[in-house]
C-alpha cells in the first residue's frame, strides 16, 4: 500500500513562487546581458550584482552557470514570441503575415527590447561552432525562426521557401549588425534590411 503524498503546504507554495520569480528575473537579466556581451559573459556574480539576488540564491534555483545560459535562451525565445510573433499571428498566413512579421521585427528593435539588438542575431555566431546544451538551445531558436519564415513562404507561393527564408534572415541579421556596430539610432541598416527582405516575399 503506497503512502499518500502530502499536499503542498503554504510554506512550500511560497518557496516555489519565490523560486519561480527568481528564475524569471535572473533569466531575463541574463538574456539582456547576452545581447551586449555574449552568453559566455554571463556569470553568477554579475547576475547577483544586477538583480540583487544572492549568488547562493541563484545557484539554488539554477544549479549551474550552464543552466542559467540555457534559461537565458528560453527567456529570449519567450520574449521574441510575445513581442514579435504574437502581435501579428492573427494576420492572414502567407505574404500578409510575413510583411506584418517584418514590421513587428522592426518595432522590436526600435523599442530596445534587448539592449544589444536582436537576441537571435547576437547569439547565433557566438555558438555556431560549439556543442552542448547552450549551443543546442541557440540552434533550436534559430531553426524555429527559419521554420516560421519558411512555412509562410510556402503559403505565399515561394518557389524556394528555404532559400527565401535564408535571404530574409540574412538581410535582417546584417541590418541589425550594421546598426549595432555603428551605434546608428537612425536604424539605416535595419530599414535597408527590411526593404530588401520585403522584396523577397512573393506578390
Long-range contacts (C-beta under 8 A, 24 or more apart in sequence): 19-60, 19-61, 22-53, 22-57, 22-58, 22-61, 23-61, 23-62, 23-71, 24-75, 25-51, 25-53, 26-51, 26-53, 26-58, 26-61, 26-62, 26-68, 26-71, 27-68, 27-71, 27-72, 27-74, 27-75, 28-75, 28-79, 30-68, 30-69, 30-71, 30-72, 30-75, 31-72, 31-73, 31-75, 31-76, 31-79, 31-114, 31-119, 32-114, 32-115, 32-116, 33-72, 34-69, 34-72, 34-76, 34-116, 34-119, 34-122, 34-123, 35-114, 35-115, 35-116, 35-117, 35-118, 35-119, 35-122, 35-123, 36-115, 36-116, 36-122, 37-116, 38-122, 38-123, 38-126, 39-69, 39-72, 39-73, 39-123, 39-126, 39-127, 39-134, 39-138, 40-126, 42-68, 42-69, 42-72, 44-68, 66-132, 66-133, 66-134, 69-134, 69-137, 70-133, 70-134, 70-137, 73-123, 73-134, 73-137, 73-138, 73-141, 74-137, 76-114, 76-119, 76-120, 76-123, 76-141, 77-141, 77-144, 79-113, 79-114, 79-119, 80-108, 80-119, 80-120, 80-141, 80-145, 83-108, 83-111, 83-113, 84-108, 85-148, 93-151, 93-152, 93-155, 94-152, 94-155, 94-156, 94-157, 95-152, 95-155, 95-156, 95-201, 95-202, 95-203, 97-152, 98-149, 98-152, 98-153, 98-156, 98-168, 98-201, 99-198, 99-201, 101-148, 101-149, 101-152, 102-168, 102-172, 102-194, 102-197, 102-198, 103-194, 105-172, 105-194, 106-187, 106-190, 106-191, 106-194, 109-176, 109-179, 109-187, 109-190, 110-187, 110-190, 116-180, 117-176, 117-177, 117-179, 117-180, 118-172, 118-173, 118-176, 120-145, 120-173, 121-172, 121-173, 121-176, 121-177, 124-173, 145-169, 153-201, 153-202, 156-201, 156-202, 157-202, 158-201, 158-202, 164-200, 164-201, 167-197, 167-200, 168-197, 168-200, 168-201, 171-196, 171-197, 171-200, 172-197
